[in-house]
Amino acid sequence: MKPRLILASVLIPLGLIIAAVPENTTKPYKLTAEELLNEVKEELQFVHPDQVADLLINNDPSLQLIDVRSSAEFEKFSLPGAINIPLENLLSDDFEDFVNQDIKLNVFYSNGSNSANEAWMITRQLGYKNNYVLLGGLNYWVETIMNPEQPAETSPNEEFAKYDFRKGAGAALGGAAMVPSTNKTKAPAVKPPIVKRKKKRSVQGGC
């Protein structure tokens, strides 16, 4: 599935998700639903699987993957170094130091994008920064990184570069053995900016 189709499938139900966000009785929201919707339209919360794979391969200490699925699903399979914060526990005081900090680049993920998007919207309404969403979730991760489709022979070099990178990343992260294509150029990955908060908070755990 192409990223544009994934984004389209995610944006359509986002209005419903905003309305379905769990009631917040302990922490005051800092963004209105309208302000949040404007941020959603800009689609800046998404991080492509290529970017996450690049950060993982390079052992980037700024990355913190947060699995918002159930504990049972997390035990069956999770991305390397991820921690589990089930969506229903996101507002627990036990996890505030993980989602409200300026040290790690948090990337929420679930099987698709909806639950991770809900986690992002909750934290954004609270005014938290440094939180992002894995585009397409684990489903798109498997499709893109673990089982990339080889480009046609007539494809531009950039497509072969992406394919080589994804095959190498999949092998390094536990996928199938790497089978290099004819082009050896590594596809560049752009790291999302880490937005600093003024007040420092310590974070426990990590990848």
ABEGO torsion letter per residue (X at the ends): XBAAAAAAAAAAAAAAAAAABBBBAABBBABBAAAAAAAAAAGAABBBAAAAAAAAAAGBAABBBBBABBAAAAAABBBBGBBBBBAAAAABAAAAAAABBAABBBBBBBABAAAAAAAAAAAAAAGBBGBBBBBGEAAAAAAAAABBBBBBAABBAAAAAAAAAAAAAAAAAGBBBBBBBABABBBBBBBBBBBBBABBBBBBEEX
